[in-house]
Amino acid sequence: MKEDLRKVYEAVDMDSARAAKNELLSKYSAKAAKAMDLLDEAFDDITAVLSLPLRYRKRLRTTNGIERLNQEIRRRERVIRIFPNEASAIRLMGALLIEQDEKWSTGRKYFEMDVYYDSIDQPQEPHQHVA
């Protein structure tokens, strides 16, 4: 099931995502009815990233950026070990977020917004929900 589900997540366009979803539903609806109902219900949310330029999809489809930030918080928290109060923990997280913002603003850009804006200006096929 994992490989079949991956086809939905890694689809390059809505048509191939729908085809993969329909194949998955027909294959597993008897074995995993609740999971297939959930997939059918959440399909539009899962495939929302397909409206973005191809080069940004993986960055926004995954939680890698959030996981990396959480790792950095944990790394620094291990050095401090005990926070005297809640405000000190919030200050640490705020400092890390400011540092991350500075990296993204001044260093290698995470996203080139011009590419995104160009993709919005180009006509795309409308997303249609197929029941």
N, CA, C and O atoms as CSV, one atom per row, in Angstrom:
chain,resi,resn,atom,element,x,y,z
A,1,MET,N,N,0.835,-1.189,0.000
A,1,MET,CA,C,0.000,0.000,0.000
A,1,MET,C,C,0.883,1.257,0.000
A,1,MET,O,O,0.531,2.278,-0.591
A,2,LYS,N,N,2.029,1.162,0.670
A,2,LYS,CA,C,2.908,2.322,0.780
A,2,LYS,C,C,3.353,2.817,-0.596
A,2,LYS,O,O,3.345,4.020,-0.858
A,3,GLU,N,N,3.737,1.904,-1.461
A,3,GLU,CA,C,4.189,2.299,-2.799
A,3,GLU,C,C,3.045,2.888,-3.622
A,3,GLU,O,O,3.245,3.837,-4.379
A,4,ASP,N,N,1.860,2.329,-3.474
A,4,ASP,CA,C,0.703,2.861,-4.196
A,4,ASP,C,C,0.341,4.254,-3.694
A,4,ASP,O,O,-0.029,5.126,-4.479
A,5,LEU,N,N,0.448,4.456,-2.395
A,5,LEU,CA,C,0.168,5.771,-1.815
A,5,LEU,C,C,1.213,6.791,-2.252
A,5,LEU,O,O,0.895,7.959,-2.473
A,6,ARG,N,N,2.453,6.347,-2.375
A,6,ARG,CA,C,3.530,7.231,-2.826
A,6,ARG,C,C,3.246,7.790,-4.230
A,6,ARG,O,O,3.635,8.915,-4.545
A,7,LYS,N,N,2.573,7.002,-5.060
A,7,LYS,CA,C,2.229,7.466,-6.409
A,7,LYS,C,C,1.321,8.695,-6.351
A,7,LYS,O,O,1.423,9.588,-7.192
A,8,VAL,N,N,0.440,8.734,-5.363
A,8,VAL,CA,C,-0.446,9.895,-5.198
A,8,VAL,C,C,0.382,11.114,-4.780
A,8,VAL,O,O,0.235,12.197,-5.345
A,9,TYR,N,N,1.250,10.924,-3.787
A,9,TYR,CA,C,2.046,12.031,-3.263
A,9,TYR,C,C,3.061,12.566,-4.277
A,9,TYR,O,O,3.362,13.760,-4.277
A,10,GLU,N,N,3.580,11.707,-5.124
A,10,GLU,CA,C,4.624,12.116,-6.056
A,10,GLU,C,C,4.107,12.393,-7.462
A,10,GLU,O,O,4.902,12.516,-8.394
A,11,ALA,N,N,2.822,12.492,-7.626
A,11,ALA,CA,C,2.242,12.779,-8.941
A,11,ALA,C,C,2.711,14.145,-9.433
A,11,ALA,O,O,2.936,15.060,-8.640
A,12,VAL,N,N,2.857,14.270,-10.753
A,12,VAL,CA,C,3.327,15.534,-11.321
A,12,VAL,C,C,2.188,16.473,-11.684
A,12,VAL,O,O,2.407,17.670,-11.870
A,13,ASP,N,N,0.978,15.944,-11.786
A,13,ASP,CA,C,-0.163,16.795,-12.090
A,13,ASP,C,C,-1.426,16.180,-11.476
A,13,ASP,O,O,-1.408,15.055,-10.979
A,14,MET,N,N,-2.500,16.933,-11.524
A,14,MET,CA,C,-3.749,16.489,-10.893
A,14,MET,C,C,-4.317,15.236,-11.560
A,14,MET,O,O,-4.867,14.370,-10.880
A,15,ASP,N,N,-4.191,15.133,-12.874
A,15,ASP,CA,C,-4.743,13.964,-13.564
A,15,ASP,C,C,-4.069,12.670,-13.113
A,15,ASP,O,O,-4.739,11.672,-12.850
A,16,SER,N,N,-2.738,12.695,-13.025
A,16,SER,CA,C,-2.039,11.488,-12.585
A,16,SER,C,C,-2.295,11.220,-11.102
A,16,SER,O,O,-2.334,10.060,-10.691
A,17,ALA,N,N,-2.467,12.256,-10.298
A,17,ALA,CA,C,-2.789,12.079,-8.879
A,17,ALA,C,C,-4.161,11.443,-8.724
A,17,ALA,O,O,-4.340,10.537,-7.910
A,18,ARG,N,N,-5.133,11.915,-9.504
A,18,ARG,CA,C,-6.474,11.326,-9.447
A,18,ARG,C,C,-6.469,9.874,-9.905
A,18,ARG,O,O,-7.137,9.024,-9.316
A,19,ALA,N,N,-5.709,9.599,-10.964
A,19,ALA,CA,C,-5.626,8.219,-11.461
A,19,ALA,C,C,-5.009,7.311,-10.400
A,19,ALA,O,O,-5.487,6.197,-10.185
A,20,ALA,N,N,-3.953,7.776,-9.736
A,20,ALA,CA,C,-3.318,6.992,-8.674
A,20,ALA,C,C,-4.263,6.801,-7.497
A,20,ALA,O,O,-4.312,5.726,-6.900
A,21,LYS,N,N,-5.020,7.860,-7.163
A,21,LYS,CA,C,-5.986,7.755,-6.061
A,21,LYS,C,C,-7.075,6.746,-6.405
A,21,LYS,O,O,-7.414,5.898,-5.579
A,22,ASN,N,N,-7.622,6.825,-7.600
A,22,ASN,CA,C,-8.684,5.909,-8.001
A,22,ASN,C,C,-8.201,4.461,-8.019
A,22,ASN,O,O,-8.932,3.549,-7.632
A,23,GLU,N,N,-6.968,4.258,-8.468
A,23,GLU,CA,C,-6.384,2.915,-8.471
A,23,GLU,C,C,-6.232,2.405,-7.034
A,23,GLU,O,O,-6.525,1.246,-6.742
A,24,LEU,N,N,-5.775,3.276,-6.156
A,24,LEU,CA,C,-5.598,2.935,-4.740
A,24,LEU,C,C,-6.944,2.610,-4.086
A,24,LEU,O,O,-7.060,1.638,-3.339
A,25,LEU,N,N,-7.954,3.427,-4.371
A,25,LEU,CA,C,-9.281,3.189,-3.797
A,25,LEU,C,C,-9.854,1.862,-4.243
A,25,LEU,O,O,-10.397,1.115,-3.429
A,26,SER,N,N,-9.738,1.557,-5.529
A,26,SER,CA,C,-10.301,0.300,-6.025
A,26,SER,C,C,-9.525,-0.910,-5.499
A,26,SER,O,O,-10.101,-1.977,-5.288
A,27,LYS,N,N,-8.227,-0.742,-5.289
A,27,LYS,CA,C,-7.396,-1.856,-4.846
A,27,LYS,C,C,-7.559,-2.174,-3.357
A,27,LYS,O,O,-7.533,-3.341,-2.966
A,28,TYR,N,N,-7.726,-1.130,-2.520
A,28,TYR,CA,C,-7.707,-1.328,-1.077
A,28,TYR,C,C,-9.016,-0.997,-0.360
A,28,TYR,O,O,-9.057,-1.045,0.869
A,29,SER,N,N,-10.073,-0.667,-1.075
A,29,SER,CA,C,-11.318,-0.259,-0.403
A,29,SER,C,C,-11.906,-1.367,0.459
A,29,SER,O,O,-12.531,-1.079,1.480
A,30,ALA,N,N,-11.722,-2.615,0.079
A,30,ALA,CA,C,-12.248,-3.722,0.884
A,30,ALA,C,C,-11.352,-4.008,2.090
A,30,ALA,O,O,-11.851,-4.325,3.169
A,31,LYS,N,N,-10.051,-3.899,1.916
A,31,LYS,CA,C,-9.102,-4.232,2.985
A,31,LYS,C,C,-8.956,-3.121,4.014
A,31,LYS,O,O,-8.810,-3.387,5.207
A,32,ALA,N,N,-8.994,-1.877,3.550
A,32,ALA,CA,C,-8.738,-0.734,4.440
A,32,ALA,C,C,-9.747,0.366,4.154
A,32,ALA,O,O,-9.386,1.443,3.678
A,33,ALA,N,N,-10.990,0.097,4.443
A,33,ALA,CA,C,-12.079,1.023,4.103
A,33,ALA,C,C,-11.922,2.383,4.782
A,33,ALA,O,O,-12.115,3.416,4.141
A,34,LYS,N,N,-11.574,2.397,6.067
A,34,LYS,CA,C,-11.433,3.675,6.778
A,34,LYS,C,C,-10.295,4.505,6.210
A,34,LYS,O,O,-10.426,5.719,6.049
A,35,ALA,N,N,-9.183,3.858,5.908
A,35,ALA,CA,C,-8.035,4.573,5.340
A,35,ALA,C,C,-8.385,5.138,3.964
A,35,ALA,O,O,-7.982,6.252,3.629
A,36,MET,N,N,-9.121,4.385,3.178
A,36,MET,CA,C,-9.488,4.859,1.842
A,36,MET,C,C,-10.500,5.994,1.919
A,36,MET,O,O,-10.467,6.911,1.098
A,37,ASP,N,N,-11.407,5.942,2.908
A,37,ASP,CA,C,-12.336,7.058,3.112
A,37,ASP,C,C,-11.571,8.321,3.487
A,37,ASP,O,O,-11.878,9.410,3.001
A,38,LEU,N,N,-10.578,8.170,4.352
A,38,LEU,CA,C,-9.757,9.304,4.763
A,38,LEU,C,C,-8.968,9.863,3.582
A,38,LEU,O,O,-8.872,11.079,3.423
A,39,LEU,N,N,-8.411,8.996,2.765
A,39,LEU,CA,C,-7.678,9.436,1.570
A,39,LEU,C,C,-8.596,10.207,0.632
A,39,LEU,O,O,-8.230,11.268,0.126
A,40,ASP,N,N,-9.776,9.675,0.404
A,40,ASP,CA,C,-10.723,10.333,-0.494
A,40,ASP,C,C,-11.130,11.702,0.048
A,40,ASP,O,O,-11.254,12.669,-0.704
A,41,GLU,N,N,-11.334,11.768,1.354
A,41,GLU,CA,C,-11.737,13.027,1.993
A,41,GLU,C,C,-10.612,14.065,1.975
A,41,GLU,O,O,-10.869,15.254,1.792
A,42,ALA,N,N,-9.381,13.624,2.162
A,42,ALA,CA,C,-8.245,14.545,2.273
A,42,ALA,C,C,-7.510,14.744,0.952
A,42,ALA,O,O,-6.475,15.412,0.934
A,43,PHE,N,N,-7.994,14.202,-0.129
A,43,PHE,CA,C,-7.285,14.253,-1.410
A,43,PHE,C,C,-6.957,15.679,-1.849
A,43,PHE,O,O,-5.843,15.939,-2.303
A,44,ASP,N,N,-7.899,16.595,-1.722
A,44,ASP,CA,C,-7.648,17.974,-2.151
A,44,ASP,C,C,-6.546,18.626,-1.320
A,44,ASP,O,O,-5.742,19.394,-1.849
A,45,ASP,N,N,-6.505,18.326,-0.027
A,45,ASP,CA,C,-5.443,18.863,0.821
A,45,ASP,C,C,-4.093,18.260,0.456
A,45,ASP,O,O,-3.087,18.968,0.421
A,46,ILE,N,N,-4.065,16.968,0.185
A,46,ILE,CA,C,-2.830,16.270,-0.156
A,46,ILE,C,C,-2.248,16.807,-1.458
A,46,ILE,O,O,-1.031,16.942,-1.587
A,47,THR,N,N,-3.102,17.111,-2.410
A,47,THR,CA,C,-2.627,17.507,-3.737
A,47,THR,C,C,-2.597,19.027,-3.935
A,47,THR,O,O,-2.362,19.490,-5.052
A,48,ALA,N,N,-2.826,19.798,-2.895
A,48,ALA,CA,C,-2.798,21.255,-3.025
A,48,ALA,C,C,-1.447,21.748,-3.514
A,48,ALA,O,O,-1.371,22.771,-4.194
A,49,VAL,N,N,-0.393,21.043,-3.180
A,49,VAL,CA,C,0.956,21.445,-3.558
A,49,VAL,C,C,1.166,21.357,-5.080
A,49,VAL,O,O,2.102,21.961,-5.604
A,50,LEU,N,N,0.323,20.629,-5.781
A,50,LEU,CA,C,0.467,20.494,-7.233
A,50,LEU,C,C,0.210,21.806,-7.973
A,50,LEU,O,O,0.549,21.924,-9.151
A,51,SER,N,N,-0.377,22.779,-7.308
A,51,SER,CA,C,-0.610,24.069,-7.956
A,51,SER,C,C,0.639,24.946,-7.921
A,51,SER,O,O,0.652,26.015,-8.530
A,52,LEU,N,N,1.682,24.517,-7.225
A,52,LEU,CA,C,2.929,25.281,-7.122
A,52,LEU,C,C,3.910,24.847,-8.193
A,52,LEU,O,O,3.765,23.772,-8.775
A,53,PRO,N,N,4.914,25.681,-8.459
A,53,PRO,CA,C,5.949,25.273,-9.420
A,53,PRO,C,C,6.641,23.988,-8.951
A,53,PRO,O,O,6.819,23.768,-7.753
A,54,LEU,N,N,7.022,23.154,-9.904
A,54,LEU,CA,C,7.603,21.850,-9.619
A,54,LEU,C,C,8.804,21.934,-8.681
A,54,LEU,O,O,8.968,21.071,-7.819
A,55,ARG,N,N,9.636,22.946,-8.830
A,55,ARG,CA,C,10.857,23.029,-8.019
A,55,ARG,C,C,10.589,23.301,-6.545
A,55,ARG,O,O,11.488,23.108,-5.726
A,56,TYR,N,N,9.384,23.743,-6.173
A,56,TYR,CA,C,9.070,24.025,-4.772
A,56,TYR,C,C,8.216,22.954,-4.113
A,56,TYR,O,O,8.017,22.978,-2.899
A,57,ARG,N,N,7.724,22.038,-4.885
A,57,ARG,CA,C,6.777,21.066,-4.344
A,57,ARG,C,C,7.358,20.225,-3.225
A,57,ARG,O,O,6.720,20.055,-2.186
A,58,LYS,N,N,8.554,19.696,-3.415
A,58,LYS,CA,C,9.114,18.823,-2.379
A,58,LYS,C,C,9.359,19.595,-1.092
A,58,LYS,O,O,9.118,19.074,-0.003
A,59,ARG,N,N,9.832,20.818,-1.202
A,59,ARG,CA,C,10.087,21.616,-0.002
A,59,ARG,C,C,8.808,21.879,0.778
A,59,ARG,O,O,8.826,21.913,2.009
A,60,LEU,N,N,7.715,22.063,0.081
A,60,LEU,CA,C,6.453,22.360,0.761
A,60,LEU,C,C,5.627,21.120,1.054
A,60,LEU,O,O,4.739,21.146,1.906
A,61,ARG,N,N,5.914,20.044,0.356
A,61,ARG,CA,C,5.170,18.794,0.573
A,61,ARG,C,C,5.668,18.082,1.820
A,61,ARG,O,O,4.903,17.393,2.495
A,62,THR,N,N,6.932,18.245,2.123
A,62,THR,CA,C,7.511,17.568,3.277
A,62,THR,C,C,7.612,18.510,4.471
A,62,THR,O,O,7.386,19.714,4.350
A,63,THR,N,N,7.945,17.956,5.592
A,63,THR,CA,C,8.124,18.750,6.808
A,63,THR,C,C,9.603,18.878,7.166
A,63,THR,O,O,9.940,19.113,8.327
A,64,ASN,N,N,10.483,18.726,6.184
A,64,ASN,CA,C,11.917,18.748,6.457
A,64,ASN,C,C,12.372,20.041,7.122
A,64,ASN,O,O,13.185,20.000,8.045
A,65,GLY,N,N,11.867,21.183,6.675
A,65,GLY,CA,C,12.271,22.459,7.257
A,65,GLY,C,C,11.885,22.570,8.723
A,65,GLY,O,O,12.665,23.053,9.543
A,66,ILE,N,N,10.693,22.128,9.045
A,66,ILE,CA,C,10.226,22.171,10.435
A,66,ILE,C,C,11.021,21.194,11.294
A,66,ILE,O,O,11.393,21.508,12.424
A,67,GLU,N,N,11.277,20.007,10.748
A,67,GLU,CA,C,12.045,19.018,11.497
A,67,GLU,C,C,13.462,19.523,11.767
A,67,GLU,O,O,13.998,19.302,12.853
A,68,ARG,N,N,14.063,20.188,10.804
A,68,ARG,CA,C,15.413,20.730,10.984
A,68,ARG,C,C,15.419,21.812,12.064
A,68,ARG,O,O,16.328,21.861,12.893
A,69,LEU,N,N,14.420,22.664,12.053
A,69,LEU,CA,C,14.312,23.697,13.085
A,69,LEU,C,C,14.109,23.067,14.464
A,69,LEU,O,O,14.704,23.528,15.439
A,70,ASN,N,N,13.293,22.038,14.563
A,70,ASN,CA,C,13.095,21.337,15.833
A,70,ASN,C,C,14.394,20.700,16.324
A,70,ASN,O,O,14.683,20.727,17.520
A,71,GLN,N,N,15.176,20.127,15.409
A,71,GLN,CA,C,16.466,19.545,15.793
A,71,GLN,C,C,17.398,20.614,16.362
A,71,GLN,O,O,18.094,20.384,17.351
A,72,GLU,N,N,17.403,21.767,15.734
A,72,GLU,CA,C,18.266,22.855,16.208
A,72,GLU,C,C,17.822,23.338,17.576
A,72,GLU,O,O,18.666,23.649,18.417
A,73,ILE,N,N,16.537,23.409,17.817
A,73,ILE,CA,C,16.030,23.793,19.148
A,73,ILE,C,C,16.465,22.752,20.175
A,73,ILE,O,O,16.943,23.106,21.252
A,74,ARG,N,N,16.301,21.467,19.845
A,74,ARG,CA,C,16.700,20.412,20.777
A,74,ARG,C,C,18.200,20.441,21.055
A,74,ARG,O,O,18.627,20.237,22.192
A,75,ARG,N,N,18.999,20.693,20.020
A,75,ARG,CA,C,20.453,20.742,20.188
A,75,ARG,C,C,20.838,21.836,21.180
A,75,ARG,O,O,21.665,21.616,22.065
A,76,ARG,N,N,20.246,22.993,21.031
A,76,ARG,CA,C,20.579,24.098,21.939
A,76,ARG,C,C,19.965,23.902,23.318
A,76,ARG,O,O,20.525,24.338,24.324
A,77,GLU,N,N,18.829,23.255,23.357
A,77,GLU,CA,C,18.186,22.990,24.646
A,77,GLU,C,C,19.035,22.033,25.478
A,77,GLU,O,O,19.096,22.166,26.701
A,78,ARG,N,N,19.692,21.068,24.828
A,78,ARG,CA,C,20.559,20.140,25.549
A,78,ARG,C,C,21.736,20.855,26.203
A,78,ARG,O,O,22.198,20.444,27.267
A,79,VAL,N,N,22.221,21.920,25.573
A,79,VAL,CA,C,23.322,22.704,26.146
A,79,VAL,C,C,22.847,23.446,27.388
A,79,VAL,O,O,23.549,23.490,28.397
A,80,ILE,N,N,21.662,24.025,27.313
A,80,ILE,CA,C,21.120,24.806,28.425
A,80,ILE,C,C,20.646,23.885,29.550
A,80,ILE,O,O,20.811,24.206,30.727
A,81,ARG,N,N,20.074,22.773,29.199
A,81,ARG,CA,C,19.577,21.720,30.095
A,81,ARG,C,C,18.336,22.116,30.885
A,81,ARG,O,O,17.322,21.425,30.794
A,82,ILE,N,N,18.374,23.182,31.645
A,82,ILE,CA,C,17.220,23.563,32.458
A,82,ILE,C,C,16.919,25.036,32.213
A,82,ILE,O,O,17.789,25.894,32.362
A,83,PHE,N,N,15.683,25.316,31.838
A,83,PHE,CA,C,15.267,26.699,31.644
A,83,PHE,C,C,14.721,27.234,32.963
A,83,PHE,O,O,13.937,26.556,33.628
A,84,PRO,N,N,15.124,28.437,33.345
A,84,PRO,CA,C,14.641,28.983,34.617
A,84,PRO,C,C,13.141,29.292,34.599
A,84,PRO,O,O,12.475,29.243,35.633
A,85,ASN,N,N,12.619,29.613,33.404
A,85,ASN,CA,C,11.187,29.897,33.301
A,85,ASN,C,C,10.747,29.742,31.848
A,85,ASN,O,O,11.565,29.524,30.954
A,86,GLU,N,N,9.466,29.857,31.635
A,86,GLU,CA,C,8.895,29.689,30.296
A,86,GLU,C,C,9.392,30.768,29.335
A,86,GLU,O,O,9.629,30.494,28.159
A,87,ALA,N,N,9.549,31.981,29.831
A,87,ALA,CA,C,9.989,33.093,28.983
A,87,ALA,C,C,11.372,32.836,28.392
A,87,ALA,O,O,11.634,33.230,27.256
A,88,SER,N,N,12.256,32.187,29.136
A,88,SER,CA,C,13.595,31.912,28.618
A,88,SER,C,C,13.537,30.890,27.475
A,88,SER,O,O,14.302,30.999,26.516
A,89,ALA,N,N,12.652,29.912,27.565
A,89,ALA,CA,C,12.476,28.946,26.478
A,89,ALA,C,C,11.915,29.641,25.238
A,89,ALA,O,O,12.321,29.342,24.115
A,90,ILE,N,N,10.994,30.553,25.444
A,90,ILE,CA,C,10.408,31.299,24.325
A,90,ILE,C,C,11.463,32.198,23.676
A,90,ILE,O,O,11.484,32.341,22.453
A,91,ARG,N,N,12.338,32.804,24.483
A,91,ARG,CA,C,13.414,33.632,23.939
A,91,ARG,C,C,14.361,32.810,23.072
A,91,ARG,O,O,14.797,33.274,22.018
A,92,LEU,N,N,14.683,31.591,23.506
A,92,LEU,CA,C,15.547,30.724,22.713
A,92,LEU,C,C,14.904,30.417,21.367
A,92,LEU,O,O,15.553,30.528,20.327
A,93,MET,N,N,13.630,30.033,21.385
A,93,MET,CA,C,12.937,29.717,20.129
A,93,MET,C,C,12.840,30.950,19.242
A,93,MET,O,O,13.013,30.852,18.027
A,94,GLY,N,N,12.565,32.112,19.834
A,94,GLY,CA,C,12.501,33.349,19.056
A,94,GLY,C,C,13.829,33.679,18.420
A,94,GLY,O,O,13.878,34.089,17.260
A,95,ALA,N,N,14.918,33.505,19.168
A,95,ALA,CA,C,16.247,33.775,18.624
A,95,ALA,C,C,16.563,32.848,17.451
A,95,ALA,O,O,17.142,33.278,16.454
A,96,LEU,N,N,16.182,31.577,17.573
A,96,LEU,CA,C,16.416,30.635,16.485
A,96,LEU,C,C,15.580,30.984,15.251
A,96,LEU,O,O,16.050,30.854,14.121
A,97,LEU,N,N,14.360,31.419,15.471
A,97,LEU,CA,C,13.516,31.810,14.336
A,97,LEU,C,C,14.064,33.059,13.652
A,97,LEU,O,O,14.031,33.156,12.426
A,98,ILE,N,N,14.562,34.006,14.425
A,98,ILE,CA,C,15.170,35.205,13.843
A,98,ILE,C,C,16.408,34.829,13.033
A,98,ILE,O,O,16.622,35.340,11.934
A,99,GLU,N,N,17.222,33.927,13.591
A,99,GLU,CA,C,18.421,33.460,12.888
A,99,GLU,C,C,18.052,32.786,11.571
A,99,GLU,O,O,18.697,33.010,10.547
A,100,GLN,N,N,17.014,31.961,11.605
A,100,GLN,CA,C,16.568,31.280,10.387
A,100,GLN,C,C,16.067,32.283,9.358
A,100,GLN,O,O,16.355,32.152,8.168
A,101,ASP,N,N,15.322,33.276,9.809
A,101,ASP,CA,C,14.827,34.309,8.909
A,101,ASP,C,C,15.979,35.063,8.263
A,101,ASP,O,O,15.930,35.362,7.070
A,102,GLU,N,N,17.004,35.371,9.028
A,102,GLU,CA,C,18.169,36.076,8.476
A,102,GLU,C,C,18.884,35.235,7.427
A,102,GLU,O,O,19.327,35.752,6.401
A,103,LYS,N,N,18.996,33.930,7.689
A,103,LYS,CA,C,19.625,33.044,6.703
A,103,LYS,C,C,18.839,33.051,5.398
A,103,LYS,O,O,19.414,33.150,4.314
A,104,TRP,N,N,17.520,32.945,5.515
A,104,TRP,CA,C,16.695,32.899,4.319
A,104,TRP,C,C,16.660,34.244,3.611
A,104,TRP,O,O,16.552,34.292,2.386
A,105,SER,N,N,16.749,35.334,4.358
A,105,SER,CA,C,16.661,36.671,3.757
A,105,SER,C,C,17.959,37.093,3.094
A,105,SER,O,O,17.938,37.750,2.054
A,106,THR,N,N,19.088,36.723,3.683
A,106,THR,CA,C,20.368,37.235,3.183
A,106,THR,C,C,21.204,36.185,2.480
A,106,THR,O,O,22.034,36.538,1.642
A,107,GLY,N,N,21.023,34.947,2.775
A,107,GLY,CA,C,21.846,33.888,2.195
A,107,GLY,C,C,21.187,33.280,0.978
A,107,GLY,O,O,20.471,33.950,0.235
A,108,ARG,N,N,21.444,31.990,0.787
A,108,ARG,CA,C,20.832,31.255,-0.305
A,108,ARG,C,C,19.325,31.217,-0.076
A,108,ARG,O,O,18.857,30.802,0.984
A,109,LYS,N,N,18.594,31.642,-1.054
A,109,LYS,CA,C,17.148,31.739,-0.891
A,109,LYS,C,C,16.504,30.363,-0.929
A,109,LYS,O,O,16.840,29.510,-1.751
A,110,TYR,N,N,15.577,30.182,-0.022
A,110,TYR,CA,C,14.814,28.950,0.037
A,110,TYR,C,C,13.838,28.888,-1.130
A,110,TYR,O,O,13.613,27.829,-1.716
A,111,PHE,N,N,13.263,30.041,-1.457
A,111,PHE,CA,C,12.349,30.162,-2.588
A,111,PHE,C,C,12.695,31.402,-3.382
A,111,PHE,O,O,13.004,32.449,-2.814
A,112,GLU,N,N,12.645,31.283,-4.681
A,112,GLU,CA,C,12.732,32.442,-5.562
A,112,GLU,C,C,11.292,32.837,-5.870
A,112,GLU,O,O,10.624,32.186,-6.674
A,113,MET,N,N,10.824,33.883,-5.243
A,113,MET,CA,C,9.420,34.244,-5.371
A,113,MET,C,C,9.049,34.663,-6.792
A,113,MET,O,O,7.887,34.549,-7.181
A,114,ASP,N,N,10.020,35.146,-7.573
A,114,ASP,CA,C,9.726,35.507,-8.959
A,114,ASP,C,C,9.224,34.297,-9.747
A,114,ASP,O,O,8.312,34.416,-10.565
A,115,VAL,N,N,9.824,33.136,-9.496
A,115,VAL,CA,C,9.391,31.908,-10.174
A,115,VAL,C,C,7.956,31.587,-9.785
A,115,VAL,O,O,7.145,31.198,-10.626
A,116,TYR,N,N,7.653,31.753,-8.516
A,116,TYR,CA,C,6.295,31.492,-8.046
A,116,TYR,C,C,5.296,32.462,-8.681
A,116,TYR,O,O,4.244,32.048,-9.168
A,117,TYR,N,N,5.633,33.754,-8.673
A,117,TYR,CA,C,4.721,34.744,-9.248
A,117,TYR,C,C,4.532,34.521,-10.741
A,117,TYR,O,O,3.431,34.719,-11.255
A,118,ASP,N,N,5.584,34.113,-11.450
A,118,ASP,CA,C,5.453,33.804,-12.871
A,118,ASP,C,C,4.504,32.626,-13.086
A,118,ASP,O,O,3.728,32.613,-14.042
A,119,SER,N,N,4.569,31.642,-12.195
A,119,SER,CA,C,3.691,30.481,-12.352
A,119,SER,C,C,2.230,30.852,-12.104
A,119,SER,O,O,1.325,30.261,-12.693
A,120,ILE,N,N,2.006,31.828,-11.234
A,120,ILE,CA,C,0.638,32.279,-10.971
A,120,ILE,C,C,0.080,33.017,-12.189
A,120,ILE,O,O,-1.097,32.880,-12.524
A,121,ASP,N,N,0.937,33.796,-12.843
A,121,ASP,CA,C,0.497,34.574,-13.995
A,121,ASP,C,C,0.151,33.701,-15.194
A,121,ASP,O,O,-0.664,34.091,-16.030
A,122,GLN,N,N,0.768,32.517,-15.285
A,122,GLN,CA,C,0.493,31.627,-16.406
A,122,GLN,C,C,-0.814,30.900,-16.150
A,122,GLN,O,O,-1.059,30.452,-15.030
A,123,PRO,N,N,-1.654,30.775,-17.161
A,123,PRO,CA,C,-2.928,30.072,-16.958
A,123,PRO,C,C,-2.676,28.592,-16.672
A,123,PRO,O,O,-1.861,27.944,-17.328
A,124,GLN,N,N,-3.384,28.086,-15.695
A,124,GLN,CA,C,-3.293,26.678,-15.334
A,124,GLN,C,C,-4.675,26.071,-15.420
A,124,GLN,O,O,-5.687,26.770,-15.374
A,125,GLU,N,N,-4.697,24.740,-15.546
A,125,GLU,CA,C,-5.993,24.087,-15.582
A,125,GLU,C,C,-6.610,24.146,-14.200
A,125,GLU,O,O,-5.906,23.954,-13.208
A,126,PRO,N,N,-7.890,24.402,-14.106
A,126,PRO,CA,C,-8.540,24.527,-12.791
A,126,PRO,C,C,-8.580,23.169,-12.094
A,126,PRO,O,O,-8.681,22.125,-12.738
A,127,HIS,N,N,-8.499,23.206,-10.765
A,127,HIS,CA,C,-8.610,21.990,-9.964
A,127,HIS,C,C,-10.090,21.649,-9.838
A,127,HIS,O,O,-10.907,22.484,-9.451
A,128,GLN,N,N,-10.408,20.432,-10.167
A,128,GLN,CA,C,-11.787,19.992,-10.055
A,128,GLN,C,C,-11.823,18.809,-9.103
A,128,GLN,O,O,-10.979,17.914,-9.160
A,129,HIS,N,N,-12.804,18.826,-8.241
A,129,HIS,CA,C,-12.960,17.717,-7.295
A,129,HIS,C,C,-13.816,16.650,-7.955
A,129,HIS,O,O,-14.955,16.897,-8.351
A,130,VAL,N,N,-13.251,15.478,-8.063
A,130,VAL,CA,C,-13.977,14.357,-8.652
A,130,VAL,C,C,-14.364,13.427,-7.526
A,130,VAL,O,O,-13.504,12.932,-6.796
A,131,ALA,N,N,-15.633,13.191,-7.384
A,131,ALA,CA,C,-16.111,12.328,-6.283
A,131,ALA,C,C,-16.060,10.875,-6.667
A,131,ALA,O,O,-16.423,10.013,-5.867
